[in-house]
């Protein structure tokens, strides 16, 4: 009986403590652009602990590629007729933006739509916020596993898809001449750890 309980406890620990998932980690330290690479002509700055997209046309990407992950970020537009986006599983081909990846659109009239390259795959069912002196932060949660992805905005499920056809890529922020603030960027990666040589 004692051995059975021991085996049960070990099995329960294995189920509750998966070894393939890393703890959530910050993607942005609130101080500088460590861990990020500016692509083309986008201009990004640090303002009061937030990552500010100032202007330009291009994107800011992570140094690392990611496969399966949960990305959480808070964001808010700072100007009317705003336009930006969150790239995921993006490659490096294309200018000013990657042509071989996926994008969560942050344009006012396409708030949260899913785009592949330059083609809209899933339309938006959400309205972008009005820009005011106290524009609220929108909480974004993007989960990507295998060919599946799902997007929540402020805790509400916006869409789900099983058509993600690129296994890995960079996470990035699109610059399209419209100012945005981003903060509390965190990622939980489910990629298998890479062996050190």
MDTraj code that builds the backbone (N, CA, C; nanometers):
import mdtraj as md
import numpy as np

residues = "UNK UNK UNK UNK UNK UNK UNK UNK UNK UNK UNK UNK UNK UNK UNK UNK UNK UNK UNK UNK UNK UNK UNK UNK UNK UNK UNK UNK UNK UNK UNK UNK UNK UNK UNK UNK UNK UNK UNK UNK UNK UNK UNK UNK UNK UNK UNK UNK UNK UNK UNK UNK UNK UNK UNK UNK UNK UNK UNK UNK UNK UNK UNK UNK UNK UNK UNK UNK UNK UNK UNK UNK UNK UNK UNK UNK UNK UNK UNK UNK UNK UNK UNK UNK UNK UNK UNK UNK UNK UNK UNK UNK UNK UNK UNK UNK UNK UNK UNK UNK UNK UNK UNK UNK UNK UNK UNK UNK UNK UNK UNK UNK UNK UNK UNK UNK UNK UNK UNK UNK UNK UNK UNK UNK UNK UNK UNK UNK UNK UNK UNK UNK UNK UNK UNK UNK UNK UNK UNK UNK UNK UNK UNK UNK UNK UNK UNK UNK UNK UNK UNK UNK UNK UNK UNK UNK UNK UNK UNK UNK UNK UNK UNK UNK UNK UNK UNK UNK UNK UNK UNK UNK UNK UNK UNK UNK UNK UNK UNK UNK UNK UNK UNK UNK UNK UNK UNK UNK UNK UNK UNK UNK UNK UNK UNK UNK UNK".split()
xyz = np.array([
    [0.0836, -0.1193, 0.0000],
    [0.0000, 0.0000, 0.0000],
    [0.0877, 0.1252, 0.0000],
    [0.1962, 0.1208, 0.0816],
    [0.2846, 0.2349, 0.0905],
    [0.3491, 0.2634, -0.0449],
    [0.3901, 0.1547, -0.1165],
    [0.4530, 0.1721, -0.2478],
    [0.3530, 0.2291, -0.3481],
    [0.2280, 0.1847, -0.3404],
    [0.1262, 0.2348, -0.4325],
    [0.1045, 0.3846, -0.4145],
    [0.1011, 0.4286, -0.2868],
    [0.0834, 0.5714, -0.2612],
    [0.2031, 0.6520, -0.3115],
    [0.3230, 0.5967, -0.2983],
    [0.4423, 0.6661, -0.3453],
    [0.4398, 0.6833, -0.4965],
    [0.4021, 0.5753, -0.5674],
    [0.3934, 0.5831, -0.7136],
    [0.2869, 0.6827, -0.7567],
    [0.1743, 0.6830, -0.6837],
    [0.0668, 0.7766, -0.7149],
    [0.1131, 0.9211, -0.6970],
    [0.1870, 0.9472, -0.5900],
    [0.2359, 1.0822, -0.5629],
    [0.3339, 1.1266, -0.6706],
    [0.4219, 1.0372, -0.7128],
    [0.5167, 1.0705, -0.8179],
    [0.4457, 1.0993, -0.9489],
    [0.3464, 1.0187, -0.9819],
    [0.2710, 1.0393, -1.1055],
    [0.1960, 1.1721, -1.1023],
    [0.1401, 1.2040, -0.9856],
    [0.0662, 1.3297, -0.9723],
    [0.1601, 1.4486, -0.9892],
    [0.2790, 1.4406, -0.9343],
    [0.3767, 1.5486, -0.9494],
    [0.4165, 1.5669, -1.0945],
    [0.4296, 1.4551, -1.1655],
    [0.4670, 1.4624, -1.3069],
    [0.3597, 1.5317, -1.3890],
    [0.2338, 1.5054, -1.3550],
    [0.1235, 1.5669, -1.4284],
    [0.1121, 1.7149, -1.3964],
    [0.1277, 1.7514, -1.2701],
    [0.1089, 1.8889, -1.2277],
    [0.2302, 1.9766, -1.2529],
    [0.3436, 1.9178, -1.2807],
    [0.4659, 1.9960, -1.3011],
    [0.5301, 1.9600, -1.4341],
    [0.4703, 2.0044, -1.5467],
    [0.5274, 1.9707, -1.6768],
    [0.6654, 2.0327, -1.6924],
    [0.7571, 1.9544, -1.7478],
    [0.8941, 2.0021, -1.7603],
    [0.9158, 2.0795, -1.8890],
    [0.8200, 2.0754, -1.9840],
    [0.8408, 2.1408, -2.1123],
    [0.8041, 2.2884, -2.1094],
    [0.7401, 2.3362, -2.0049],
    [0.6955, 2.4753, -1.9996],
    [0.7867, 2.5556, -1.9088],
    [0.8325, 2.6696, -1.9592],
    [0.9121, 2.7599, -1.8781],
    [0.8192, 2.8558, -1.8060],
    [0.8658, 2.9093, -1.6943],
    [0.7859, 3.0078, -1.6222],
    [0.7724, 3.1334, -1.7077],
    [0.6616, 3.2063, -1.6930],
    [0.6473, 3.3310, -1.7695],
    [0.7656, 3.4239, -1.7429],
    [0.8135, 3.4873, -1.8476],
    [0.9269, 3.5774, -1.8334],
    [0.8966, 3.7089, -1.9049],
    [0.9523, 3.8184, -1.8556],
    [0.9281, 3.9464, -1.9227],
    [1.0008, 3.9508, -2.0571],
    [0.9326, 4.0051, -2.1578],
    [0.9964, 4.0283, -2.2870],
    [1.0559, 4.1687, -2.2941],
    [1.0135, 4.2552, -2.2031],
    [1.0585, 4.3938, -2.2007],
    [1.0864, 4.4318, -2.0566],
    [1.2065, 4.4863, -2.0321],
    [1.2483, 4.5135, -1.8942],
    [1.2075, 4.6509, -1.8422],
    [1.1416, 4.7327, -1.9258],
    [1.0967, 4.8642, -1.8825],
    [1.2049, 4.9702, -1.8804],
    [1.3286, 4.9329, -1.9205],
    [1.4408, 5.0275, -1.9126],
    [1.5074, 5.0532, -2.0467],
    [1.5205, 4.9474, -2.1269],
    [1.5872, 4.9630, -2.2557],
    [1.5365, 4.8542, -2.3508],
    [1.5960, 4.8453, -2.4684],
    [1.5504, 4.7512, -2.5705],
    [1.6342, 4.6239, -2.5741],
    [1.6881, 4.5853, -2.4589],
    [1.7612, 4.4588, -2.4509],
    [1.6705, 4.3442, -2.4933],
    [1.7225, 4.2559, -2.5788],
    [1.6447, 4.1419, -2.6256],
    [1.5619, 4.1704, -2.7499],
    [1.5704, 4.2934, -2.8021],
    [1.4919, 4.3341, -2.9189],
    [1.5837, 4.3843, -3.0303],
    [1.5363, 4.3721, -3.1532],
    [1.6106, 4.4168, -3.2712],
    [1.5182, 4.5038, -3.3554],
    [1.5644, 4.6255, -3.3879],
    [1.4862, 4.7154, -3.4722],
    [1.5081, 4.6801, -3.6189],
    [1.3969, 4.6694, -3.6913],
    [1.4030, 4.6330, -3.8329],
    [1.3501, 4.7491, -3.9177],
    [1.4314, 4.7908, -4.0139],
    [1.3933, 4.8942, -4.1089],
    [1.3778, 5.0299, -4.0395],
    [1.2687, 5.1011, -4.0585],
    [1.2655, 5.2410, -4.0173],
    [1.1729, 5.2712, -3.8996],
    [1.1349, 5.1733, -3.8224],
    [1.0524, 5.2004, -3.7056],
    [1.1339, 5.2646, -3.5945],
    [1.0745, 5.3588, -3.5235],
    [1.1439, 5.4233, -3.4125],
    [1.0692, 5.3927, -3.2832],
    [1.1405, 5.3367, -3.1867],
    [1.0839, 5.2971, -3.0583],
    [1.1669, 5.3590, -2.9461],
    [1.0989, 5.4015, -2.8397],
    [1.1660, 5.4617, -2.7249],
    [1.1061, 5.4069, -2.5959],
    [1.1728, 5.4368, -2.4846],
    [1.1224, 5.4010, -2.3530],
    [1.0649, 5.5262, -2.2894],
    [0.9382, 5.5194, -2.2473],
    [0.8719, 5.6330, -2.1851],
    [0.8012, 5.5861, -2.0576],
    [0.8512, 5.6297, -1.9426],
    [0.7872, 5.5976, -1.8139],
    [0.7657, 5.4473, -1.7965],
    [0.8651, 5.3677, -1.8344],
    [0.8576, 5.2234, -1.8172],
    [0.7805, 5.1506, -1.9245],
    [0.7285, 5.2235, -2.0231],
    [0.6558, 5.1621, -2.1336],
    [0.7417, 5.1650, -2.2597],
    [0.7147, 5.0736, -2.3480],
    [0.7785, 5.0689, -2.4786],
    [0.6912, 5.1501, -2.5742],
    [0.7445, 5.2610, -2.6220],
    [0.6637, 5.3501, -2.7058],
    [0.7063, 5.3394, -2.8511],
    [0.6098, 5.3074, -2.9352],
    [0.6263, 5.3171, -3.0790],
    [0.6042, 5.4639, -3.1145],
    [0.7079, 5.5306, -3.1615],
    [0.7002, 5.6745, -3.1862],
    [0.6503, 5.7022, -3.3275],
    [0.7213, 5.6483, -3.4266],
    [0.6818, 5.6669, -3.5661],
    [0.7694, 5.5779, -3.6527],
    [0.7572, 5.5959, -3.7851],
    [0.8368, 5.5187, -3.8791],
    [0.7594, 5.4004, -3.9340],
    [0.8234, 5.3334, -4.0297],
    [0.7645, 5.2171, -4.0945],
    [0.8639, 5.1025, -4.0866],
    [0.8290, 4.9996, -4.0145],
    [0.9169, 4.8855, -3.9949],
    [0.8630, 4.8014, -3.8812],
    [0.9510, 4.7371, -3.8055],
    [0.9044, 4.6618, -3.6893],
    [1.0185, 4.6383, -3.5918],
    [0.9798, 4.6082, -3.4694],
    [1.0722, 4.5734, -3.3624],
    [1.0475, 4.4279, -3.3282],
    [1.1515, 4.3451, -3.3346],
    [1.1324, 4.2014, -3.3129],
    [1.2180, 4.1505, -3.1988],
    [1.1793, 4.0351, -3.1466],
    [1.2595, 3.9697, -3.0439],
    [1.3878, 3.9151, -3.1060],
    [1.4909, 3.9018, -3.0240],
    [1.6143, 3.8380, -3.0704],
    [1.5929, 3.6890, -3.0937],
    [1.5046, 3.6282, -3.0142],
    [1.4790, 3.4846, -3.0208],
    [1.3567, 3.4548, -3.1059],
    [1.3548, 3.3357, -3.1627],
    [1.2353, 3.2830, -3.2259],
    [1.1577, 3.1999, -3.1233],
    [1.0266, 3.1930, -3.1424],
    [0.9406, 3.1153, -3.0536],
    [0.8496, 3.0262, -3.1371],
    [0.8161, 2.9109, -3.0792],
    [0.7229, 2.8190, -3.1420],
    [0.5884, 2.8252, -3.0725],
    [0.5732, 2.7496, -2.9635],
    [0.4492, 2.7487, -2.8854],
    [0.4668, 2.8404, -2.7640],
    [0.3659, 2.9227, -2.7378],
    [0.3812, 3.0209, -2.6310],
    [0.2462, 3.0809, -2.5942],
    [0.2464, 3.1500, -2.4797],
    [0.1381, 3.2408, -2.4413],
    [0.2018, 3.3780, -2.4240],
    [0.1543, 3.4738, -2.5002],
    [0.2041, 3.6102, -2.4941],
    [0.0978, 3.6989, -2.4291],
    [0.1400, 3.7781, -2.3317],
    [0.0507, 3.8746, -2.2688],
    [0.1133, 4.0131, -2.2788],
    [0.0316, 4.1123, -2.3108],
    [0.0805, 4.2491, -2.3255],
    [-0.0357, 4.3449, -2.3032],
    [-0.0042, 4.4619, -2.2510],
    [-0.1018, 4.5691, -2.2423],
    [-0.0596, 4.6777, -2.3402],
    [-0.1573, 4.7364, -2.4089],
    [-0.1248, 4.8355, -2.5114],
    [-0.2346, 4.9400, -2.5211],
    [-0.1971, 5.0555, -2.5764],
    [-0.2964, 5.1603, -2.6010],
    [-0.2465, 5.2524, -2.7128],
    [-0.3365, 5.2916, -2.8025],
    [-0.2995, 5.3877, -2.9072],
    [-0.2935, 5.5279, -2.8489],
    [-0.2099, 5.6118, -2.9101],
    [-0.1904, 5.7477, -2.8606],
    [-0.2395, 5.8532, -2.9582],
    [-0.2774, 5.8133, -3.0791],
    [-0.3243, 5.9078, -3.1802],
    [-0.4480, 5.8509, -3.2483],
    [-0.5272, 5.9395, -3.3081],
    [-0.6429, 5.8973, -3.3860],
    [-0.5961, 5.8238, -3.5123],
    [-0.6859, 5.7465, -3.5705],
    [-0.6576, 5.6688, -3.6929],
    [-0.5313, 5.5839, -3.6734],
    [-0.5237, 5.5208, -3.5583],
    [-0.4054, 5.4439, -3.5227],
    [-0.3955, 5.3144, -3.6046],
    [-0.2716, 5.2653, -3.6098],
    [-0.2434, 5.1446, -3.6878],
    [-0.1118, 5.0850, -3.6378],
    [-0.1168, 4.9602, -3.5970],
    [0.0024, 4.8869, -3.5559],
    [-0.0330, 4.7388, -3.5624],
    [0.0435, 4.6551, -3.4968],
    [0.0134, 4.5126, -3.4960],
    [0.1156, 4.4356, -3.4155],
    [0.0800, 4.3125, -3.3829],
    [0.1694, 4.2204, -3.3119],
    [0.2006, 4.1042, -3.4038],
    [0.3262, 4.0940, -3.4460],
    [0.3690, 3.9816, -3.5289],
    [0.3958, 3.8600, -3.4413],
    [0.3699, 3.7415, -3.4954],
    [0.4122, 3.6184, -3.4292],
    [0.4461, 3.5139, -3.5341],
    [0.5384, 3.4276, -3.4975],
    [0.5936, 3.3286, -3.5905],
    [0.6297, 3.3943, -3.7233],
    [0.6937, 3.5084, -3.7139],
    [0.7311, 3.5860, -3.8322],
    [0.8745, 3.5550, -3.8725],
    [0.8991, 3.5595, -4.0024],
    [1.0339, 3.5449, -4.0555],
    [1.0952, 3.6802, -4.0851],
    [1.2117, 3.6791, -4.1501],
    [1.2838, 3.8026, -4.1767],
    [1.2668, 3.8527, -4.3193],
    [1.2022, 3.7747, -4.4049],
    [1.1826, 3.8175, -4.5423],
    [1.0774, 3.9266, -4.5498],
    [1.1005, 4.0244, -4.6371],
    [1.0036, 4.1303, -4.6582],
    [1.0470, 4.2621, -4.5989],
    [1.0061, 4.3705, -4.6630],
    [1.0366, 4.5048, -4.6152],
    [0.9215, 4.5960, -4.6551],
    [0.8682, 4.6765, -4.5658],
    [0.9162, 4.7047, -4.4293],
    [0.8720, 4.6033, -4.3251],
    [0.7793, 4.5119, -4.3626],
    [0.7295, 4.4135, -4.2663],
    [0.7485, 4.2736, -4.3215],
    [0.7518, 4.1735, -4.2340],
    [0.7702, 4.0350, -4.2809],
    [0.6515, 3.9879, -4.3643],
    [0.6825, 3.9164, -4.4697],
    [0.5780, 3.8624, -4.5571],
    [0.5469, 3.7167, -4.5260],
    [0.6269, 3.6545, -4.4408],
    [0.6115, 3.5113, -4.4130],
    [0.5801, 3.4853, -4.2668],
    [0.4876, 3.5623, -4.2123],
    [0.4476, 3.5411, -4.0739],
    [0.3032, 3.5800, -4.0519],
    [0.2663, 3.5899, -3.9252],
    [0.1286, 3.6193, -3.8860],
    [0.1246, 3.7494, -3.8071],
    [0.0088, 3.8160, -3.8092],
    [-0.0059, 3.9456, -3.7446],
    [-0.1432, 3.9579, -3.6802],
    [-0.1447, 4.0029, -3.5544],
    [-0.2682, 4.0488, -3.4916],
    [-0.2774, 4.1975, -3.5216],
    [-0.3750, 4.2367, -3.6021],
    [-0.3855, 4.3743, -3.6469],
    [-0.4339, 4.4652, -3.5350],
    [-0.3736, 4.5828, -3.5243],
    [-0.4143, 4.6818, -3.4248],
    [-0.4549, 4.8124, -3.4925],
    [-0.5059, 4.8008, -3.6150],
    [-0.5611, 4.9180, -3.6814],
    [-0.7010, 4.9435, -3.6274],
    [-0.7389, 5.0695, -3.6187],
    [-0.8659, 5.1052, -3.5554],
    [-0.9834, 5.0258, -3.6102],
    [-0.9919, 5.0113, -3.7423],
    [-1.1072, 4.9433, -3.8022],
    [-1.0839, 4.7944, -3.8261],
    [-0.9687, 4.7426, -3.7783],
    [-0.9401, 4.5986, -3.7876],
    [-0.8840, 4.5485, -3.6553],
    [-0.9353, 4.6001, -3.5464],
    [-0.8822, 4.5774, -3.4114],
    [-0.8892, 4.4289, -3.3750],
    [-0.7736, 4.3627, -3.3756],
    [-0.7673, 4.2219, -3.3384],
    [-0.7802, 4.1246, -3.4532],
    [-0.7961, 4.1715, -3.5757],
    [-0.8081, 4.0807, -3.6908],
    [-0.6783, 4.0020, -3.7088],
    [-0.6895, 3.8818, -3.7633],
    [-0.5732, 3.7971, -3.7900],
    [-0.5334, 3.8105, -3.9362],
    [-0.4043, 3.8400, -3.9585],
    [-0.3530, 3.8640, -4.0925],
    [-0.2340, 3.7715, -4.1160],
    [-0.2267, 3.7157, -4.2368],
    [-0.1102, 3.6371, -4.2795],
    [-0.0461, 3.7105, -4.3957],
    [0.0797, 3.7524, -4.3773],
    [0.1415, 3.8352, -4.4803],
    [0.0637, 3.9648, -4.4923],
    [-0.0055, 3.9827, -4.6045],
    [-0.0894, 4.1005, -4.6242],
    [-0.2349, 4.0617, -4.6488],
    [-0.2711, 3.9376, -4.6130],
    [-0.4063, 3.8879, -4.6360],
    [-0.4788, 3.8685, -4.5042],
    [-0.5965, 3.9267, -4.4913],
    [-0.6756, 3.9092, -4.3695],
    [-0.7372, 3.7696, -4.3701],
    [-0.7105, 3.6933, -4.2652],
    [-0.7605, 3.5565, -4.2533],
    [-0.8871, 3.5523, -4.1686],
    [-0.8866, 3.6230, -4.0560],
    [-1.0044, 3.6311, -3.9692],
    [-1.0380, 3.7776, -3.9465],
    [-1.1625, 3.8185, -3.9698],
    [-1.1998, 3.9582, -3.9500],
    [-1.2071, 3.9932, -3.8027],
    [-1.2148, 4.1214, -3.7760],
    [-1.2291, 4.1684, -3.6392],
    [-1.3757, 4.1717, -3.5991],
    [-1.4016, 4.1352, -3.4748],
    [-1.5362, 4.1496, -3.4192],
    [-1.5352, 4.2459, -3.3013],
    [-1.4231, 4.3157, -3.2841],
    [-1.4090, 4.4106, -3.1725],
    [-1.3878, 4.5502, -3.2280],
    [-1.4252, 4.6486, -3.1515],
    [-1.4028, 4.7874, -3.1879],
    [-1.2792, 4.8392, -3.1159],
    [-1.1948, 4.9097, -3.1893],
    [-1.0793, 4.9704, -3.1269],
    [-1.1216, 5.0827, -3.0339],
    [-1.0408, 5.1114, -2.9315],
    [-1.0791, 5.2147, -2.8335],
    [-1.0703, 5.3551, -2.8914],
    [-1.1481, 5.4443, -2.8350],
    [-1.1362, 5.5859, -2.8679],
    [-1.0116, 5.6413, -2.8001],
    [-0.9437, 5.7307, -2.8697],
    [-0.8236, 5.7915, -2.8135],
    [-0.8627, 5.9172, -2.7368],
    [-0.8355, 5.9142, -2.6071],
    [-0.8658, 6.0264, -2.5183],
    [-0.7457, 6.0494, -2.4280],
    [-0.7565, 6.1484, -2.3407],
    [-0.6469, 6.1734, -2.2465],
    [-0.6264, 6.0551, -2.1532],
    [-0.7326, 5.9778, -2.1302],
    [-0.7247, 5.8622, -2.0402],
    [-0.7634, 5.7344, -2.1140],
    [-0.7086, 5.7166, -2.2328],
    [-0.7360, 5.5941, -2.3087],
    [-0.6983, 5.4726, -2.2252],
    [-0.7909, 5.3784, -2.2040],
    [-0.7580, 5.2619, -2.1208],
    [-0.6607, 5.1679, -2.1914],
    [-0.5872, 5.0951, -2.1112],
    [-0.4982, 4.9921, -2.1652],
    [-0.5831, 4.8712, -2.2052],
    [-0.5536, 4.8142, -2.3199],
    [-0.6160, 4.6898, -2.3632],
    [-0.5239, 4.5744, -2.3262],
    [-0.5798, 4.4743, -2.2593],
    [-0.5018, 4.3562, -2.2212],
    [-0.5162, 4.2499, -2.3303],
    [-0.4040, 4.2084, -2.3843],
    [-0.4008, 4.1110, -2.4933],
    [-0.3404, 3.9811, -2.4415],
    [-0.4040, 3.8709, -2.4756],
    [-0.3482, 3.7387, -2.4478],
    [-0.3552, 3.6568, -2.5759],
    [-0.2399, 3.6180, -2.6282],
    [-0.2306, 3.5385, -2.7504],
    [-0.1662, 3.4051, -2.7168],
    [-0.2386, 3.2970, -2.7427],
    [-0.1854, 3.1619, -2.7186],
    [-0.1689, 3.0917, -2.8520],
    [-0.0493, 3.0351, -2.8742],
    [-0.0174, 2.9667, -2.9994],
    [0.0442, 2.8317, -2.9662],
    [-0.0175, 2.7247, -3.0162],
    [0.0327, 2.5883, -2.9942],
    [0.0123, 2.5083, -3.1218],
    [0.1227, 2.4633, -3.1802],
    [0.1117, 2.3893, -3.3050],
    [0.0456, 2.4749, -3.4116],
    [-0.0585, 2.4219, -3.4745],
    [-0.1306, 2.4966, -3.5780],
    [-0.2445, 2.5798, -3.5209],
    [-0.2614, 2.5767, -3.3888],
    [-0.3739, 2.6467, -3.3268],
    [-0.3294, 2.7766, -3.2607],
    [-0.4192, 2.8750, -3.2652],
    [-0.3952, 3.0017, -3.1976],
    [-0.5288, 3.0568, -3.1511],
    [-0.5248, 3.1341, -3.0435],
    [-0.6457, 3.1986, -2.9929],
    [-0.6081, 3.3335, -2.9333],
    [-0.6992, 3.4305, -2.9486],
    [-0.6733, 3.5666, -2.9039],
    [-0.7833, 3.6123, -2.8097],
    [-0.7419, 3.6649, -2.6934],
    [-0.8334, 3.7273, -2.5980],
    [-0.7975, 3.8751, -2.5854],
    [-0.8992, 3.9606, -2.5885],
    [-0.8821, 4.1031, -2.5617],
    [-0.9637, 4.1384, -2.4386],
    [-0.8955, 4.1888, -2.3366],
    [-0.9613, 4.2230, -2.2104],
    [-1.0447, 4.1063, -2.1566],
    [-0.9907, 3.9859, -2.1676],
    [-1.0541, 3.8677, -2.1120],
    [-1.1644, 3.8075, -2.1979],
    [-1.1905, 3.8641, -2.3148],
    [-1.2962, 3.8132, -2.4025],
    [-1.2343, 3.7462, -2.5249],
    [-1.2761, 3.6230, -2.5529],
    [-1.2235, 3.5488, -2.6669],
    [-1.2695, 3.6137, -2.7967],
    [-1.1724, 3.6536, -2.8800],
    [-1.2039, 3.7197, -3.0059],
    [-1.2067, 3.6210, -3.1220],
    [-1.1102, 3.5294, -3.1246],
    [-1.1101, 3.4272, -3.2295],
    [-1.0217, 3.3097, -3.1905],
    [-1.0454, 3.1998, -3.2613],
    [-0.9625, 3.0794, -3.2547],
    [-0.9413, 3.0305, -3.3969],
    [-0.8263, 2.9726, -3.4224],
    [-0.7979, 2.9181, -3.5550],
    [-0.7074, 2.7961, -3.5423],
    [-0.7100, 2.7118, -3.6439],
    [-0.6177, 2.5980, -3.6503],
    [-0.5384, 2.6018, -3.7805],
    [-0.5182, 2.7212, -3.8341],
    [-0.4546, 2.7372, -3.9649],
    [-0.3144, 2.7968, -3.9585],
    [-0.2542, 2.7998, -3.8403],
    [-0.1189, 2.8560, -3.8289],
    [-0.0209, 2.7556, -3.8899],
    [0.0415, 2.7942, -3.9996],
    [0.1202, 2.6985, -4.0777],
    [0.2711, 2.7198, -4.0682],
    [0.3146, 2.8090, -3.9850],
    [0.4589, 2.8307, -3.9686],
    [0.4972, 2.7884, -3.8274],
    [0.5920, 2.6944, -3.8104],
    [0.6168, 2.6363, -3.6777],
    [0.6885, 2.7259, -3.5791],
    [0.7699, 2.8187, -3.6278],
    [0.8472, 2.9050, -3.5385],
    [0.8638, 3.0412, -3.6030],
    [0.9051, 3.1369, -3.5236],
    [0.9344, 3.2690, -3.5782],
    [0.9492, 3.3716, -3.4683],
    [0.9680, 3.4946, -3.5111],
    [0.9888, 3.6047, -3.4177],
    [0.8562, 3.6659, -3.3740],
    [0.8578, 3.7244, -3.2559],
    [0.7481, 3.8076, -3.2081],
    [0.7898, 3.9521, -3.2295],
    [0.6972, 4.0350, -3.2755],
    [0.7355, 4.1722, -3.3052],
    [0.6208, 4.2701, -3.2964],
    [0.6567, 4.3975, -3.3014],
    [0.5611, 4.5082, -3.2977],
    [0.5741, 4.5851, -3.4281],
    [0.4627, 4.6045, -3.4949],
    [0.4614, 4.6738, -3.6230],
    [0.4605, 4.8252, -3.6034],
    [0.5473, 4.8930, -3.6767],
    [0.5478, 5.0395, -3.6788],
    [0.4871, 5.0854, -3.8099],
    [0.3836, 5.1685, -3.7998],
    [0.3169, 5.2173, -3.9197],
    [0.2778, 5.3646, -3.9019],
    [0.3782, 5.4441, -3.8597],
    [0.3642, 5.5895, -3.8490],
    [0.2574, 5.6340, -3.7493],
    [0.2218, 5.5484, -3.6531],
    [0.1196, 5.5854, -3.5551],
    [0.1694, 5.5475, -3.4159],
    [0.1615, 5.6412, -3.3218],
    [0.2187, 5.6210, -3.1889],
    [0.1341, 5.5263, -3.1038],
    [0.2010, 5.4356, -3.0332],
    [0.1394, 5.3378, -2.9434],
    [0.2275, 5.3238, -2.8207],
    [0.1678, 5.2843, -2.7103],
    [0.2425, 5.2415, -2.5920],
    [0.2172, 5.0938, -2.5668],
    [0.3221, 5.0232, -2.5228],
    [0.3141, 4.8818, -2.4877],
    [0.3807, 4.8637, -2.3516],
    [0.3227, 4.7795, -2.2666],
    [0.3833, 4.7534, -2.1364],
    [0.3470, 4.6116, -2.0912],
    [0.4163, 4.5677, -1.9863],
    [0.3912, 4.4366, -1.9249],
    [0.3935, 4.3243, -2.0285],
    [0.4909, 4.3277, -2.1177],
    [0.5069, 4.2205, -2.2162],
    [0.5674, 4.0999, -2.1466],
    [0.4943, 3.9891, -2.1476],
    [0.5399, 3.8661, -2.0836],
    [0.5119, 3.7481, -2.1756],
    [0.5983, 3.6490, -2.1688],
    [0.5788, 3.5307, -2.2514],
    [0.6040, 3.4055, -2.1682],
    [0.5219, 3.3060, -2.1905],
    [0.5424, 3.1721, -2.1364],
    [0.5671, 3.0812, -2.2545],
    [0.6885, 3.0316, -2.2656],
    [0.7270, 2.9497, -2.3801],
    [0.7095, 2.8020, -2.3482],
    [0.6573, 2.7277, -2.4453],
    [0.6391, 2.5837, -2.4315],
    [0.7342, 2.5071, -2.5226],
    [0.8340, 2.5766, -2.5740],
    [0.9340, 2.5108, -2.6587],
    [1.0209, 2.4192, -2.5747],
    [1.0658, 2.3103, -2.6338],
    [1.1597, 2.2214, -2.5662],
    [1.2907, 2.2965, -2.5458],
    [1.3553, 2.2820, -2.4305],
    [1.4815, 2.3518, -2.4074],
    [1.5870, 2.3074, -2.5063],
    [1.6689, 2.4029, -2.5503],
    [1.7766, 2.3746, -2.6442],
    [1.8988, 2.3242, -2.5671],
    [1.9547, 2.2158, -2.6148],
    [2.0726, 2.1593, -2.5477],
    [2.1915, 2.2535, -2.5624],
    [2.2660, 2.2724, -2.4547],
    [2.3862, 2.3564, -2.4587],
    [2.5067, 2.2740, -2.4995],
    [2.5856, 2.3304, -2.5866],
    [2.7049, 2.2604, -2.6368],
    [2.8282, 2.3152, -2.5678],
])
top = md.Topology()
chain = top.add_chain()
for i, resn in enumerate(residues, 1):
    res = top.add_residue(resn, chain, resSeq=i)
    for name in ("N", "CA", "C"):
        top.add_atom(name, md.element.get_by_symbol(name[0]), res)
traj = md.Trajectory(xyz[None], top)
